[in-house]
Amino acid sequence: MAERRSSKQLTLQNRLKAWADKTREQADKLEPGPARDALLKKIEQAEKAARFDAWSRSSGLQPPVDPRDPSE
């Protein structure tokens, strides 16, 4: 039987967060090294994409802030 799509579609932010959470669990199981570093980099990119999506959908757009910059 064919799978049916859920009538409740997840937002891009929710899909990115779910993927990042699942991938972080995989990365946590890996030994430190290039494979783990690559997964962590992809997770960071997904989190940035989710923040950008939230920013682009917000009313009264504000410039994006770098969460690593303590002066902002």
C-alpha positions in Angstrom: 0.0 0.0 0.0 1.3 3.4 -0.9 2.3 5.8 1.9 0.1 8.8 2.4 1.5 12.1 3.1 0.5 13.6 6.4 -2.0 16.4 6.0 0.0 18.4 8.5 3.1 19.6 6.6 6.1 20.6 8.6 7.7 24.0 8.1 11.1 24.2 6.7 12.4 25.3 10.1 10.8 22.2 11.7 12.2 19.9 9.1 15.7 21.4 9.4 15.6 21.1 13.2 14.4 17.5 13.1 17.2 16.6 10.6 19.8 18.4 12.7 18.7 16.7 15.9 18.8 13.2 14.2 22.1 14.0 12.6 23.6 15.3 15.9 22.7 11.9 17.5 24.6 10.2 14.8 27.6 12.5 15.1 27.6 12.0 18.9 28.2 8.3 18.3 31.2 8.8 16.0 34.8 9.1 17.2 36.4 12.5 16.7 37.6 12.8 13.1 36.8 14.0 9.6 33.4 12.1 9.3 32.2 13.6 12.6 33.5 17.1 11.6 31.6 16.9 8.3 28.4 16.0 10.0 28.8 18.8 12.5 29.4 21.3 9.7 26.2 20.1 7.9 24.3 20.5 11.2 25.6 24.1 11.5 24.6 24.9 8.0 21.1 23.5 8.6 20.8 25.6 11.8 21.9 28.7 9.8 19.3 27.9 7.1 16.6 27.7 9.7 17.6 31.0 11.3 17.6 32.6 7.8 14.2 31.2 7.0 12.8 32.6 10.3 14.4 35.9 9.6 13.1 36.1 6.1 9.5 35.3 7.2 9.5 37.8 10.1 7.7 41.1 9.9 9.9 44.2 10.2 13.0 42.5 8.9 16.1 43.1 10.9 19.7 42.4 9.8 20.7 38.8 10.8 22.9 38.5 13.9 25.8 36.2 14.4 25.0 34.2 17.5 28.8 33.7 18.1 29.3 37.5 18.3 28.9 38.6 21.9 28.7 42.3 21.0 25.3 41.9 19.4 
